């Protein structure tokens, strides 16, 4: 099963847990922009298999961003609070490149960016 919501592709068991995922990931704030990674549109895909392996595909606003370790540590911390997750396979991609079109309406308002 696969669905798309919040600009994220949800796979397998993550579909039924997406509210738990989103509520946790709202806590991961990009320190340069002051907005969470969900509203920035940095998260592309989240899956959760029957054995508890969570796969997460995301990007950053720019290649070479020095915040990758900081964000990954925060992501691992907040997702560890979801009981169904046994392990996390964190993957970073720049295909497709992030654009401001991925920012949610809330994120644009918070950043003062015209929609």
C-alpha positions, 0 to 999 in steps of 0.5 A: 500500500502507498499513499501521499499526504503532507507531501510525503509518500507513505509506504506499508505500515507507515500509512496507518501510522502517518499521524504519529510520524508527522507529530514526531517529525514536527519536532525536528526543526531546521535551525537555520530557518526555524521551521520543521522538516515536514513543513519545509517539505524535506521529507520525501518518503517514509516506509515501515515494514512488518519487522519494524524497519523504518525507511526514510528518504529526505533531502536538504535545502542545499547540497553540502548542508552542514546540518545533516548530522544534526537533523539525522540525530534529531530524527532518530531521537523523535522516531525512537518514540514510535513503538513500532519502529525497531530500526531506521534506515535514513537516506539522503537524496538530492533527486529531485532537488528541493525547491521552495514549492515543497514548503507547506502553506503554513511554512510559507506563512511562517517564513513570510514567503508569498504563496 
